[in-house]
Amino acid sequence: MAKLGQIMKQLRGQRNRTQQELDGLDQAIAAFGKLVGTNGRGRPRGRRRLSVAARRKIARAQKARWARLRQAKAAKA
């Protein structure tokens, strides 16, 4: 019976250590959550919006990239 009591004591100690590790992990997760864009209430931040001019500039740049790619592909063929 004494061994059973000792085993229970060890298991409780292990449980307490594991609980402390879980608490530490919860704190780390909360800290990283704040870094990746939550506002503390668990909801993500509002979405950023591009202006019409910025979208147009990006679209033109992408079209130019595709045109260069098509030219390079045609030159190889």
PyMOL Python script that loads the backbone (N, CA, C, O; Angstrom):
from pymol import cmd

cmd.read_pdbstr("""\
ATOM      1  N   MET A   1       0.814  -1.188   0.000  1.00  0.00           N
ATOM      2  CA  MET A   1       0.000   0.000   0.000  1.00  0.00           C
ATOM      3  C   MET A   1       0.865   1.263   0.000  1.00  0.00           C
ATOM      4  O   MET A   1       0.481   2.280  -0.577  1.00  0.00           O
ATOM      5  N   ALA A   2       2.012   1.198   0.636  1.00  0.00           N
ATOM      6  CA  ALA A   2       2.887   2.364   0.694  1.00  0.00           C
ATOM      7  C   ALA A   2       3.368   2.731  -0.708  1.00  0.00           C
ATOM      8  O   ALA A   2       3.519   3.907  -1.041  1.00  0.00           O
ATOM      9  N   LYS A   3       3.607   1.698  -1.522  1.00  0.00           N
ATOM     10  CA  LYS A   3       4.063   1.972  -2.883  1.00  0.00           C
ATOM     11  C   LYS A   3       2.976   2.653  -3.699  1.00  0.00           C
ATOM     12  O   LYS A   3       3.267   3.521  -4.522  1.00  0.00           O
ATOM     13  N   LEU A   4       1.733   2.268  -3.477  1.00  0.00           N
ATOM     14  CA  LEU A   4       0.626   2.894  -4.189  1.00  0.00           C
ATOM     15  C   LEU A   4       0.532   4.380  -3.839  1.00  0.00           C
ATOM     16  O   LEU A   4       0.287   5.211  -4.713  1.00  0.00           O
ATOM     17  N   GLY A   5       0.726   4.707  -2.578  1.00  0.00           N
ATOM     18  CA  GLY A   5       0.720   6.106  -2.147  1.00  0.00           C
ATOM     19  C   GLY A   5       1.855   6.889  -2.780  1.00  0.00           C
ATOM     20  O   GLY A   5       1.693   8.044  -3.174  1.00  0.00           O
ATOM     21  N   GLN A   6       3.010   6.238  -2.871  1.00  0.00           N
ATOM     22  CA  GLN A   6       4.173   6.890  -3.480  1.00  0.00           C
ATOM     23  C   GLN A   6       3.927   7.122  -4.979  1.00  0.00           C
ATOM     24  O   GLN A   6       4.278   8.171  -5.520  1.00  0.00           O
ATOM     25  N   ILE A   7       3.325   6.136  -5.633  1.00  0.00           N
ATOM     26  CA  ILE A   7       3.011   6.281  -7.055  1.00  0.00           C
ATOM     27  C   ILE A   7       2.032   7.431  -7.265  1.00  0.00           C
ATOM     28  O   ILE A   7       2.197   8.235  -8.183  1.00  0.00           O
ATOM     29  N   MET A   8       1.015   7.507  -6.413  1.00  0.00           N
ATOM     30  CA  MET A   8       0.035   8.599  -6.513  1.00  0.00           C
ATOM     31  C   MET A   8       0.712   9.952  -6.324  1.00  0.00           C
ATOM     32  O   MET A   8       0.392  10.915  -7.021  1.00  0.00           O
ATOM     33  N   LYS A   9       1.639  10.021  -5.391  1.00  0.00           N
ATOM     34  CA  LYS A   9       2.356  11.277  -5.131  1.00  0.00           C
ATOM     35  C   LYS A   9       3.175  11.681  -6.361  1.00  0.00           C
ATOM     36  O   LYS A   9       3.201  12.853  -6.736  1.00  0.00           O
ATOM     37  N   GLN A  10       3.843  10.704  -6.986  1.00  0.00           N
ATOM     38  CA  GLN A  10       4.628  10.986  -8.184  1.00  0.00           C
ATOM     39  C   GLN A  10       3.730  11.439  -9.334  1.00  0.00           C
ATOM     40  O   GLN A  10       4.061  12.372 -10.065  1.00  0.00           O
ATOM     41  N   LEU A  11       2.599  10.768  -9.478  1.00  0.00           N
ATOM     42  CA  LEU A  11       1.672  11.146 -10.544  1.00  0.00           C
ATOM     43  C   LEU A  11       1.130  12.554 -10.347  1.00  0.00           C
ATOM     44  O   LEU A  11       0.999  13.308 -11.312  1.00  0.00           O
ATOM     45  N   ARG A  12       0.819  12.911  -9.128  1.00  0.00           N
ATOM     46  CA  ARG A  12       0.341  14.275  -8.851  1.00  0.00           C
ATOM     47  C   ARG A  12       1.425  15.308  -9.145  1.00  0.00           C
ATOM     48  O   ARG A  12       1.151  16.373  -9.699  1.00  0.00           O
ATOM     49  N   GLY A  13       2.659  14.977  -8.767  1.00  0.00           N
ATOM     50  CA  GLY A  13       3.772  15.881  -9.060  1.00  0.00           C
ATOM     51  C   GLY A  13       3.961  16.062 -10.558  1.00  0.00           C
ATOM     52  O   GLY A  13       4.173  17.174 -11.042  1.00  0.00           O
ATOM     53  N   GLN A  14       3.881  14.952 -11.284  1.00  0.00           N
ATOM     54  CA  GLN A  14       4.012  15.023 -12.742  1.00  0.00           C
ATOM     55  C   GLN A  14       2.867  15.829 -13.344  1.00  0.00           C
ATOM     56  O   GLN A  14       3.073  16.605 -14.277  1.00  0.00           O
ATOM     57  N   ARG A  15       1.669  15.647 -12.815  1.00  0.00           N
ATOM     58  CA  ARG A  15       0.504  16.400 -13.289  1.00  0.00           C
ATOM     59  C   ARG A  15       0.701  17.891 -13.063  1.00  0.00           C
ATOM     60  O   ARG A  15       0.385  18.699 -13.936  1.00  0.00           O
ATOM     61  N   ASN A  16       1.223  18.261 -11.895  1.00  0.00           N
ATOM     62  CA  ASN A  16       1.454  19.678 -11.588  1.00  0.00           C
ATOM     63  C   ASN A  16       2.501  20.279 -12.524  1.00  0.00           C
ATOM     64  O   ASN A  16       2.340  21.401 -13.004  1.00  0.00           O
ATOM     65  N   ARG A  17       3.577  19.528 -12.781  1.00  0.00           N
ATOM     66  CA  ARG A  17       4.612  20.025 -13.700  1.00  0.00           C
ATOM     67  C   ARG A  17       4.048  20.190 -15.111  1.00  0.00           C
ATOM     68  O   ARG A  17       4.332  21.174 -15.793  1.00  0.00           O
ATOM     69  N   THR A  18       3.258  19.225 -15.531  1.00  0.00           N
ATOM     70  CA  THR A  18       2.650  19.302 -16.855  1.00  0.00           C
ATOM     71  C   THR A  18       1.696  20.486 -16.947  1.00  0.00           C
ATOM     72  O   THR A  18       1.647  21.171 -17.969  1.00  0.00           O
ATOM     73  N   GLN A  19       0.944  20.725 -15.885  1.00  0.00           N
ATOM     74  CA  GLN A  19       0.019  21.862 -15.870  1.00  0.00           C
ATOM     75  C   GLN A  19       0.779  23.181 -15.969  1.00  0.00           C
ATOM     76  O   GLN A  19       0.336  24.107 -16.650  1.00  0.00           O
ATOM     77  N   GLN A  20       1.925  23.268 -15.288  1.00  0.00           N
ATOM     78  CA  GLN A  20       2.744  24.475 -15.369  1.00  0.00           C
ATOM     79  C   GLN A  20       3.271  24.674 -16.795  1.00  0.00           C
ATOM     80  O   GLN A  20       3.308  25.796 -17.299  1.00  0.00           O
ATOM     81  N   GLU A  21       3.676  23.579 -17.434  1.00  0.00           N
ATOM     82  CA  GLU A  21       4.143  23.681 -18.817  1.00  0.00           C
ATOM     83  C   GLU A  21       3.013  24.143 -19.736  1.00  0.00           C
ATOM     84  O   GLU A  21       3.225  24.972 -20.621  1.00  0.00           O
ATOM     85  N   LEU A  22       1.814  23.604 -19.523  1.00  0.00           N
ATOM     86  CA  LEU A  22       0.668  24.026 -20.324  1.00  0.00           C
ATOM     87  C   LEU A  22       0.353  25.502 -20.116  1.00  0.00           C
ATOM     88  O   LEU A  22       0.027  26.210 -21.069  1.00  0.00           O
ATOM     89  N   ASP A  23       0.448  25.964 -18.887  1.00  0.00           N
ATOM     90  CA  ASP A  23       0.216  27.383 -18.613  1.00  0.00           C
ATOM     91  C   ASP A  23       1.235  28.244 -19.358  1.00  0.00           C
ATOM     92  O   ASP A  23       0.892  29.284 -19.920  1.00  0.00           O
ATOM     93  N   GLY A  24       2.498  27.796 -19.355  1.00  0.00           N
ATOM     94  CA  GLY A  24       3.534  28.520 -20.085  1.00  0.00           C
ATOM     95  C   GLY A  24       3.263  28.543 -21.580  1.00  0.00           C
ATOM     96  O   GLY A  24       3.454  29.565 -22.238  1.00  0.00           O
ATOM     97  N   LEU A  25       2.814  27.405 -22.116  1.00  0.00           N
ATOM     98  CA  LEU A  25       2.480  27.350 -23.539  1.00  0.00           C
ATOM     99  C   LEU A  25       1.308  28.263 -23.868  1.00  0.00           C
ATOM    100  O   LEU A  25       1.304  28.919 -24.909  1.00  0.00           O
ATOM    101  N   ASP A  26       0.317  28.307 -22.990  1.00  0.00           N
ATOM    102  CA  ASP A  26      -0.820  29.207 -23.208  1.00  0.00           C
ATOM    103  C   ASP A  26      -0.368  30.661 -23.254  1.00  0.00           C
ATOM    104  O   ASP A  26      -0.850  31.443 -24.073  1.00  0.00           O
ATOM    105  N   GLN A  27       0.560  31.018 -22.370  1.00  0.00           N
ATOM    106  CA  GLN A  27       1.074  32.387 -22.368  1.00  0.00           C
ATOM    107  C   GLN A  27       1.842  32.682 -23.654  1.00  0.00           C
ATOM    108  O   GLN A  27       1.718  33.765 -24.226  1.00  0.00           O
ATOM    109  N   ALA A  28       2.639  31.706 -24.105  1.00  0.00           N
ATOM    110  CA  ALA A  28       3.399  31.898 -25.343  1.00  0.00           C
ATOM    111  C   ALA A  28       2.459  32.039 -26.537  1.00  0.00           C
ATOM    112  O   ALA A  28       2.677  32.881 -27.408  1.00  0.00           O
ATOM    113  N   ILE A  29       1.423  31.219 -26.576  1.00  0.00           N
ATOM    114  CA  ILE A  29       0.451  31.299 -27.670  1.00  0.00           C
ATOM    115  C   ILE A  29      -0.244  32.652 -27.665  1.00  0.00           C
ATOM    116  O   ILE A  29      -0.460  33.247 -28.721  1.00  0.00           O
ATOM    117  N   ALA A  30      -0.591  33.134 -26.484  1.00  0.00           N
ATOM    118  CA  ALA A  30      -1.244  34.440 -26.388  1.00  0.00           C
ATOM    119  C   ALA A  30      -0.312  35.548 -26.879  1.00  0.00           C
ATOM    120  O   ALA A  30      -0.745  36.468 -27.571  1.00  0.00           O
ATOM    121  N   ALA A  31       0.977  35.454 -26.514  1.00  0.00           N
ATOM    122  CA  ALA A  31       1.941  36.468 -26.943  1.00  0.00           C
ATOM    123  C   ALA A  31       2.104  36.447 -28.460  1.00  0.00           C
ATOM    124  O   ALA A  31       2.119  37.504 -29.090  1.00  0.00           O
ATOM    125  N   PHE A  32       2.227  35.267 -29.053  1.00  0.00           N
ATOM    126  CA  PHE A  32       2.363  35.175 -30.502  1.00  0.00           C
ATOM    127  C   PHE A  32       1.087  35.613 -31.199  1.00  0.00           C
ATOM    128  O   PHE A  32       1.135  36.196 -32.282  1.00  0.00           O
ATOM    129  N   GLY A  33      -0.042  35.336 -30.589  1.00  0.00           N
ATOM    130  CA  GLY A  33      -1.311  35.759 -31.172  1.00  0.00           C
ATOM    131  C   GLY A  33      -1.391  37.263 -31.302  1.00  0.00           C
ATOM    132  O   GLY A  33      -1.963  37.776 -32.264  1.00  0.00           O
ATOM    133  N   LYS A  34      -0.827  37.970 -30.348  1.00  0.00           N
ATOM    134  CA  LYS A  34      -0.825  39.433 -30.417  1.00  0.00           C
ATOM    135  C   LYS A  34       0.076  39.930 -31.537  1.00  0.00           C
ATOM    136  O   LYS A  34      -0.174  40.984 -32.121  1.00  0.00           O
ATOM    137  N   LEU A  35       1.131  39.167 -31.836  1.00  0.00           N
ATOM    138  CA  LEU A  35       2.063  39.581 -32.876  1.00  0.00           C
ATOM    139  C   LEU A  35       1.525  39.349 -34.280  1.00  0.00           C
ATOM    140  O   LEU A  35       1.904  40.056 -35.213  1.00  0.00           O
ATOM    141  N   VAL A  36       0.650  38.372 -34.438  1.00  0.00           N
ATOM    142  CA  VAL A  36       0.205  38.026 -35.786  1.00  0.00           C
ATOM    143  C   VAL A  36      -1.094  38.695 -36.184  1.00  0.00           C
ATOM    144  O   VAL A  36      -1.680  38.323 -37.201  1.00  0.00           O
ATOM    145  N   GLY A  37      -1.557  39.651 -35.434  1.00  0.00           N
ATOM    146  CA  GLY A  37      -2.641  40.466 -35.935  1.00  0.00           C
ATOM    147  C   GLY A  37      -3.968  40.378 -35.222  1.00  0.00           C
ATOM    148  O   GLY A  37      -4.990  40.746 -35.801  1.00  0.00           O
ATOM    149  N   THR A  38      -3.998  39.919 -34.020  1.00  0.00           N
ATOM    150  CA  THR A  38      -5.254  40.012 -33.295  1.00  0.00           C
ATOM    151  C   THR A  38      -5.195  41.247 -32.422  1.00  0.00           C
ATOM    152  O   THR A  38      -4.115  41.694 -32.037  1.00  0.00           O
ATOM    153  N   ASN A  39      -6.339  41.789 -32.115  1.00  0.00           N
ATOM    154  CA  ASN A  39      -6.371  43.038 -31.366  1.00  0.00           C
ATOM    155  C   ASN A  39      -6.622  42.826 -29.876  1.00  0.00           C
ATOM    156  O   ASN A  39      -7.042  43.760 -29.194  1.00  0.00           O
ATOM    157  N   GLY A  40      -6.382  41.643 -29.361  1.00  0.00           N
ATOM    158  CA  GLY A  40      -6.558  41.385 -27.944  1.00  0.00           C
ATOM    159  C   GLY A  40      -7.929  40.844 -27.607  1.00  0.00           C
ATOM    160  O   GLY A  40      -8.125  40.284 -26.529  1.00  0.00           O
ATOM    161  N   ARG A  41      -8.872  41.001 -28.501  1.00  0.00           N
ATOM    162  CA  ARG A  41     -10.213  40.478 -28.271  1.00  0.00           C
ATOM    163  C   ARG A  41     -10.419  39.165 -29.007  1.00  0.00           C
ATOM    164  O   ARG A  41     -11.507  38.589 -28.972  1.00  0.00           O
ATOM    165  N   GLY A  42      -9.376  38.695 -29.669  1.00  0.00           N
ATOM    166  CA  GLY A  42      -9.478  37.449 -30.391  1.00  0.00           C
ATOM    167  C   GLY A  42      -9.980  37.602 -31.811  1.00  0.00           C
ATOM    168  O   GLY A  42     -10.115  36.614 -32.533  1.00  0.00           O
ATOM    169  N   ARG A  43     -10.256  38.826 -32.218  1.00  0.00           N
ATOM    170  CA  ARG A  43     -10.721  39.050 -33.583  1.00  0.00           C
ATOM    171  C   ARG A  43      -9.584  39.621 -34.414  1.00  0.00           C
ATOM    172  O   ARG A  43      -8.804  40.425 -33.902  1.00  0.00           O
ATOM    173  N   PRO A  44      -9.464  39.238 -35.670  1.00  0.00           N
ATOM    174  CA  PRO A  44      -8.404  39.797 -36.506  1.00  0.00           C
ATOM    175  C   PRO A  44      -8.646  41.273 -36.796  1.00  0.00           C
ATOM    176  O   PRO A  44      -9.773  41.765 -36.739  1.00  0.00           O
ATOM    177  N   ARG A  45      -7.581  41.942 -37.102  1.00  0.00           N
ATOM    178  CA  ARG A  45      -7.681  43.365 -37.439  1.00  0.00           C
ATOM    179  C   ARG A  45      -8.485  43.549 -38.713  1.00  0.00           C
ATOM    180  O   ARG A  45      -8.742  42.603 -39.458  1.00  0.00           O
ATOM    181  N   GLY A  46      -8.872  44.787 -38.938  1.00  0.00           N
ATOM    182  CA  GLY A  46      -9.579  45.102 -40.177  1.00  0.00           C
ATOM    183  C   GLY A  46      -8.678  44.900 -41.376  1.00  0.00           C
ATOM    184  O   GLY A  46      -7.454  44.958 -41.262  1.00  0.00           O
ATOM    185  N   ARG A  47      -9.274  44.666 -42.506  1.00  0.00           N
ATOM    186  CA  ARG A  47      -8.522  44.397 -43.718  1.00  0.00           C
ATOM    187  C   ARG A  47      -8.021  45.697 -44.332  1.00  0.00           C
ATOM    188  O   ARG A  47      -8.752  46.684 -44.404  1.00  0.00           O
ATOM    189  N   ARG A  48      -6.770  45.687 -44.771  1.00  0.00           N
ATOM    190  CA  ARG A  48      -6.213  46.875 -45.414  1.00  0.00           C
ATOM    191  C   ARG A  48      -6.772  46.995 -46.819  1.00  0.00           C
ATOM    192  O   ARG A  48      -6.999  45.994 -47.499  1.00  0.00           O
ATOM    193  N   ARG A  49      -6.987  48.206 -47.237  1.00  0.00           N
ATOM    194  CA  ARG A  49      -7.534  48.435 -48.572  1.00  0.00           C
ATOM    195  C   ARG A  49      -6.542  49.241 -49.397  1.00  0.00           C
ATOM    196  O   ARG A  49      -5.916  50.181 -48.907  1.00  0.00           O
ATOM    197  N   LEU A  50      -6.418  48.852 -50.651  1.00  0.00           N
ATOM    198  CA  LEU A  50      -5.562  49.589 -51.575  1.00  0.00           C
ATOM    199  C   LEU A  50      -6.392  50.632 -52.301  1.00  0.00           C
ATOM    200  O   LEU A  50      -7.577  50.436 -52.569  1.00  0.00           O
ATOM    201  N   SER A  51      -5.748  51.734 -52.609  1.00  0.00           N
ATOM    202  CA  SER A  51      -6.441  52.751 -53.396  1.00  0.00           C
ATOM    203  C   SER A  51      -6.575  52.260 -54.836  1.00  0.00           C
ATOM    204  O   SER A  51      -5.899  51.318 -55.250  1.00  0.00           O
ATOM    205  N   VAL A  52      -7.440  52.903 -55.577  1.00  0.00           N
ATOM    206  CA  VAL A  52      -7.639  52.545 -56.983  1.00  0.00           C
ATOM    207  C   VAL A  52      -6.334  52.731 -57.750  1.00  0.00           C
ATOM    208  O   VAL A  52      -5.978  51.907 -58.592  1.00  0.00           O
ATOM    209  N   ALA A  53      -5.632  53.807 -57.458  1.00  0.00           N
ATOM    210  CA  ALA A  53      -4.373  54.078 -58.154  1.00  0.00           C
ATOM    211  C   ALA A  53      -3.338  52.992 -57.851  1.00  0.00           C
ATOM    212  O   ALA A  53      -2.603  52.566 -58.743  1.00  0.00           O
ATOM    213  N   ALA A  54      -3.282  52.553 -56.618  1.00  0.00           N
ATOM    214  CA  ALA A  54      -2.326  51.507 -56.250  1.00  0.00           C
ATOM    215  C   ALA A  54      -2.661  50.190 -56.944  1.00  0.00           C
ATOM    216  O   ALA A  54      -1.768  49.496 -57.431  1.00  0.00           O
ATOM    217  N   ARG A  55      -3.947  49.847 -56.990  1.00  0.00           N
ATOM    218  CA  ARG A  55      -4.349  48.620 -57.697  1.00  0.00           C
ATOM    219  C   ARG A  55      -4.017  48.705 -59.178  1.00  0.00           C
ATOM    220  O   ARG A  55      -3.564  47.729 -59.776  1.00  0.00           O
ATOM    221  N   ARG A  56      -4.241  49.869 -59.766  1.00  0.00           N
ATOM    222  CA  ARG A  56      -3.935  50.070 -61.186  1.00  0.00           C
ATOM    223  C   ARG A  56      -2.430  49.912 -61.425  1.00  0.00           C
ATOM    224  O   ARG A  56      -2.016  49.283 -62.399  1.00  0.00           O
ATOM    225  N   LYS A  57      -1.627  50.475 -60.544  1.00  0.00           N
ATOM    226  CA  LYS A  57      -0.175  50.381 -60.673  1.00  0.00           C
ATOM    227  C   LYS A  57       0.286  48.922 -60.580  1.00  0.00           C
ATOM    228  O   LYS A  57       1.139  48.486 -61.354  1.00  0.00           O
ATOM    229  N   ILE A  58      -0.275  48.183 -59.645  1.00  0.00           N
ATOM    230  CA  ILE A  58       0.071  46.768 -59.486  1.00  0.00           C
ATOM    231  C   ILE A  58      -0.359  45.979 -60.719  1.00  0.00           C
ATOM    232  O   ILE A  58       0.385  45.127 -61.203  1.00  0.00           O
ATOM    233  N   ALA A  59      -1.556  46.261 -61.228  1.00  0.00           N
ATOM    234  CA  ALA A  59      -2.059  45.553 -62.410  1.00  0.00           C
ATOM    235  C   ALA A  59      -1.165  45.811 -63.617  1.00  0.00           C
ATOM    236  O   ALA A  59      -0.849  44.887 -64.366  1.00  0.00           O
ATOM    237  N   ARG A  60      -0.762  47.049 -63.805  1.00  0.00           N
ATOM    238  CA  ARG A  60       0.114  47.375 -64.940  1.00  0.00           C
ATOM    239  C   ARG A  60       1.462  46.672 -64.805  1.00  0.00           C
ATOM    240  O   ARG A  60       1.995  46.151 -65.785  1.00  0.00           O
ATOM    241  N   ALA A  61       2.005  46.656 -63.608  1.00  0.00           N
ATOM    242  CA  ALA A  61       3.290  45.985 -63.389  1.00  0.00           C
ATOM    243  C   ALA A  61       3.166  44.490 -63.667  1.00  0.00           C
ATOM    244  O   ALA A  61       4.063  43.898 -64.268  1.00  0.00           O
ATOM    245  N   GLN A  62       2.078  43.880 -63.240  1.00  0.00           N
ATOM    246  CA  GLN A  62       1.883  42.448 -63.475  1.00  0.00           C
ATOM    247  C   GLN A  62       1.707  42.154 -64.962  1.00  0.00           C
ATOM    248  O   GLN A  62       2.239  41.165 -65.466  1.00  0.00           O
ATOM    249  N   LYS A  63       0.967  43.004 -65.663  1.00  0.00           N
ATOM    250  CA  LYS A  63       0.803  42.819 -67.110  1.00  0.00           C
ATOM    251  C   LYS A  63       2.147  42.931 -67.823  1.00  0.00           C
ATOM    252  O   LYS A  63       2.413  42.199 -68.776  1.00  0.00           O
ATOM    253  N   ALA A  64       2.994  43.852 -67.359  1.00  0.00           N
ATOM    254  CA  ALA A  64       4.322  43.991 -67.953  1.00  0.00           C
ATOM    255  C   ALA A  64       5.154  42.736 -67.692  1.00  0.00           C
ATOM    256  O   ALA A  64       5.890  42.292 -68.573  1.00  0.00           O
ATOM    257  N   ARG A  65       5.046  42.163 -66.503  1.00  0.00           N
ATOM    258  CA  ARG A  65       5.773  40.926 -66.197  1.00  0.00           C
ATOM    259  C   ARG A  65       5.325  39.794 -67.119  1.00  0.00           C
ATOM    260  O   ARG A  65       6.152  39.065 -67.665  1.00  0.00           O
ATOM    261  N   TRP A  66       4.020  39.655 -67.286  1.00  0.00           N
ATOM    262  CA  TRP A  66       3.500  38.599 -68.154  1.00  0.00           C
ATOM    263  C   TRP A  66       3.927  38.831 -69.599  1.00  0.00           C
ATOM    264  O   TRP A  66       4.234  37.873 -70.309  1.00  0.00           O
ATOM    265  N   ALA A  67       3.952  40.071 -70.043  1.00  0.00           N
ATOM    266  CA  ALA A  67       4.375  40.371 -71.413  1.00  0.00           C
ATOM    267  C   ALA A  67       5.839  39.979 -71.608  1.00  0.00           C
ATOM    268  O   ALA A  67       6.188  39.392 -72.633  1.00  0.00           O
ATOM    269  N   ARG A  68       6.691  40.294 -70.645  1.00  0.00           N
ATOM    270  CA  ARG A  68       8.103  39.905 -70.735  1.00  0.00           C
ATOM    271  C   ARG A  68       8.236  38.383 -70.773  1.00  0.00           C
ATOM    272  O   ARG A  68       9.051  37.845 -71.523  1.00  0.00           O
ATOM    273  N   LEU A  69       7.446  37.703 -69.975  1.00  0.00           N
ATOM    274  CA  LEU A  69       7.484  36.244 -69.946  1.00  0.00           C
ATOM    275  C   LEU A  69       7.063  35.661 -71.297  1.00  0.00           C
ATOM    276  O   LEU A  69       7.689  34.728 -71.800  1.00  0.00           O
ATOM    277  N   ARG A  70       5.998  36.217 -71.879  1.00  0.00           N
ATOM    278  CA  ARG A  70       5.542  35.737 -73.188  1.00  0.00           C
ATOM    279  C   ARG A  70       6.599  36.001 -74.259  1.00  0.00           C
ATOM    280  O   ARG A  70       6.810  35.166 -75.139  1.00  0.00           O
ATOM    281  N   GLN A  71       7.261  37.155 -74.190  1.00  0.00           N
ATOM    282  CA  GLN A  71       8.312  37.470 -75.156  1.00  0.00           C
ATOM    283  C   GLN A  71       9.470  36.486 -75.028  1.00  0.00           C
ATOM    284  O   GLN A  71       9.988  35.993 -76.030  1.00  0.00           O
ATOM    285  N   ALA A  72       9.866  36.208 -73.809  1.00  0.00           N
ATOM    286  CA  ALA A  72      10.973  35.278 -73.590  1.00  0.00           C
ATOM    287  C   ALA A  72      10.604  33.878 -74.072  1.00  0.00           C
ATOM    288  O   ALA A  72      11.439  33.172 -74.639  1.00  0.00           O
ATOM    289  N   LYS A  73       9.378  33.487 -73.852  1.00  0.00           N
ATOM    290  CA  LYS A  73       8.904  32.171 -74.287  1.00  0.00           C
ATOM    291  C   LYS A  73       8.870  32.096 -75.815  1.00  0.00           C
ATOM    292  O   LYS A  73       9.245  31.078 -76.395  1.00  0.00           O
ATOM    293  N   ALA A  74       8.423  33.172 -76.465  1.00  0.00           N
ATOM    294  CA  ALA A  74       8.364  33.208 -77.928  1.00  0.00           C
ATOM    295  C   ALA A  74       9.769  33.204 -78.524  1.00  0.00           C
ATOM    296  O   ALA A  74       9.987  32.600 -79.575  1.00  0.00           O
ATOM    297  N   ALA A  75      10.714  33.859 -77.879  1.00  0.00           N
ATOM    298  CA  ALA A  75      12.084  33.917 -78.381  1.00  0.00           C
ATOM    299  C   ALA A  75      12.749  32.542 -78.312  1.00  0.00           C
ATOM    300  O   ALA A  75      13.562  32.208 -79.174  1.00  0.00           O
ATOM    301  N   LYS A  76      12.419  31.755 -77.316  1.00  0.00           N
ATOM    302  CA  LYS A  76      12.986  30.409 -77.181  1.00  0.00           C
ATOM    303  C   LYS A  76      12.414  29.464 -78.227  1.00  0.00           C
ATOM    304  O   LYS A  76      13.100  28.550 -78.684  1.00  0.00           O
ATOM    305  N   ALA A  77      11.162  29.681 -78.607  1.00  0.00           N
ATOM    306  CA  ALA A  77      10.494  28.755 -79.545  1.00  0.00           C
ATOM    307  C   ALA A  77      10.857  29.036 -80.955  1.00  0.00           C
ATOM    308  O   ALA A  77      10.383  28.352 -81.863  1.00  0.00           O
TER     309      ALA A  77
END
""", "prot")
cmd.dss("prot")
cmd.show_as("cartoon", "prot")
cmd.util.cbc("prot")
cmd.orient("prot")
